[in-house]
Amino acid sequence: MDSFDPKKYIAENVLLTSEAMEILGVTRTRIASLIKTGKIVPIKNTGATSLFLREEIEAKRGELIFLRKKYRPYEY
């Protein structure tokens, strides 16, 4: 059985703001809006950068894609 490697876990499961932006396909302004409205919750805020769990960002990505298709079907 492999021992738990916290560095590996963090590298694979924790995202910086820029990585979350890329996965969600949104701007920094939109990320800030999602945080402010509580639609995404960072696990840690460090000034201009926040840290997010990959699982939560990927779930939000699915939701945003669904909403984009629903309200702007002509773009897909």
C-alpha atoms as a printed R data frame, in Angstrom:
   type eleno elety resid chain resno       x      y       z
1  ATOM     1    CA   MET     A     1   0.000  0.000   0.000
2  ATOM     2    CA   ASP     A     2   1.350  3.418  -0.976
3  ATOM     3    CA   SER     A     3   1.726  6.049   1.689
4  ATOM     4    CA   PHE     A     4  -0.144  9.334   1.371
5  ATOM     5    CA   ASP     A     5   1.905 11.972  -0.432
6  ATOM     6    CA   PRO     A     6   0.511 15.423   0.434
7  ATOM     7    CA   LYS     A     7   2.570 17.188  -2.233
8  ATOM     8    CA   LYS     A     8   1.192 14.904  -4.921
9  ATOM     9    CA   TYR     A     9  -2.353 15.334  -3.608
10 ATOM    10    CA   ILE     A    10  -2.065 19.126  -3.660
11 ATOM    11    CA   ALA     A    11  -0.474 19.156  -7.117
12 ATOM    12    CA   GLU     A    12  -3.307 17.030  -8.521
13 ATOM    13    CA   ASN     A    13  -6.301 18.419  -6.605
14 ATOM    14    CA   VAL     A    14  -5.692 22.064  -5.726
15 ATOM    15    CA   LEU     A    15  -5.956 24.779  -8.367
16 ATOM    16    CA   LEU     A    16  -4.728 28.353  -8.529
17 ATOM    17    CA   THR     A    17  -7.068 31.084  -9.723
18 ATOM    18    CA   SER     A    18  -5.484 31.051 -13.178
19 ATOM    19    CA   GLU     A    19  -5.988 27.291 -13.484
20 ATOM    20    CA   ALA     A    20  -9.610 27.584 -12.368
21 ATOM    21    CA   MET     A    21 -10.140 30.367 -14.930
22 ATOM    22    CA   GLU     A    22  -8.782 28.144 -17.678
23 ATOM    23    CA   ILE     A    23 -10.961 25.155 -16.723
24 ATOM    24    CA   LEU     A    24 -14.089 27.312 -16.415
25 ATOM    25    CA   GLY     A    25 -13.330 29.361 -19.527
26 ATOM    26    CA   VAL     A    26 -13.928 32.641 -17.699
27 ATOM    27    CA   THR     A    27 -12.091 35.876 -16.990
28 ATOM    28    CA   ARG     A    28 -10.594 36.998 -13.697
29 ATOM    29    CA   THR     A    29 -13.535 39.401 -13.304
30 ATOM    30    CA   ARG     A    30 -16.006 36.528 -13.701
31 ATOM    31    CA   ILE     A    31 -14.077 34.393 -11.171
32 ATOM    32    CA   ALA     A    32 -14.281 37.299  -8.709
33 ATOM    33    CA   SER     A    33 -18.028 37.540  -9.333
34 ATOM    34    CA   LEU     A    34 -18.516 33.796  -8.790
35 ATOM    35    CA   ILE     A    35 -16.622 34.045  -5.485
36 ATOM    36    CA   LYS     A    36 -18.511 37.152  -4.355
37 ATOM    37    CA   THR     A    37 -21.886 35.529  -5.028
38 ATOM    38    CA   GLY     A    38 -20.836 32.288  -3.332
39 ATOM    39    CA   LYS     A    39 -21.145 30.195  -6.490
40 ATOM    40    CA   ILE     A    40 -17.588 29.001  -5.990
41 ATOM    41    CA   VAL     A    41 -15.796 29.002  -2.666
42 ATOM    42    CA   PRO     A    42 -12.014 29.067  -2.484
43 ATOM    43    CA   ILE     A    43 -10.358 26.834   0.068
44 ATOM    44    CA   LYS     A    44  -7.900 29.663   0.715
45 ATOM    45    CA   ASN     A    45  -7.575 33.326  -0.316
46 ATOM    46    CA   THR     A    46  -4.119 34.827  -0.590
47 ATOM    47    CA   GLY     A    47  -4.705 38.317  -1.918
48 ATOM    48    CA   ALA     A    48  -4.953 38.221  -5.721
49 ATOM    49    CA   THR     A    49  -4.794 34.423  -5.844
50 ATOM    50    CA   SER     A    50  -7.241 31.928  -4.452
51 ATOM    51    CA   LEU     A    51  -6.949 28.172  -4.142
52 ATOM    52    CA   PHE     A    52  -9.762 25.857  -5.230
53 ATOM    53    CA   LEU     A    53 -10.468 22.144  -5.128
54 ATOM    54    CA   ARG     A    54 -10.341 20.682  -8.638
55 ATOM    55    CA   GLU     A    55 -13.470 18.591  -8.001
56 ATOM    56    CA   GLU     A    56 -15.557 21.680  -7.193
57 ATOM    57    CA   ILE     A    57 -14.267 23.659 -10.184
58 ATOM    58    CA   GLU     A    58 -14.934 20.777 -12.556
59 ATOM    59    CA   ALA     A    59 -18.480 20.449 -11.183
60 ATOM    60    CA   LYS     A    60 -19.025 24.184 -11.692
61 ATOM    61    CA   ARG     A    61 -17.639 23.846 -15.240
62 ATOM    62    CA   GLY     A    62 -20.350 21.317 -16.069
63 ATOM    63    CA   GLU     A    63 -22.991 23.643 -14.666
64 ATOM    64    CA   LEU     A    64 -21.686 26.634 -16.633
65 ATOM    65    CA   ILE     A    65 -21.574 24.632 -19.873
66 ATOM    66    CA   PHE     A    66 -25.180 23.533 -19.320
67 ATOM    67    CA   LEU     A    67 -26.297 27.128 -18.689
68 ATOM    68    CA   ARG     A    68 -24.399 28.451 -21.705
69 ATOM    69    CA   LYS     A    69 -26.059 25.893 -23.958
70 ATOM    70    CA   LYS     A    70 -29.460 26.612 -22.439
71 ATOM    71    CA   TYR     A    71 -29.302 30.393 -22.793
72 ATOM    72    CA   ARG     A    72 -27.049 30.697 -25.842
73 ATOM    73    CA   PRO     A    73 -27.696 27.582 -27.946
74 ATOM    74    CA   TYR     A    74 -26.688 29.378 -31.154
75 ATOM    75    CA   GLU     A    75 -23.068 29.421 -29.966
76 ATOM    76    CA   TYR     A    76 -22.861 25.617 -29.791
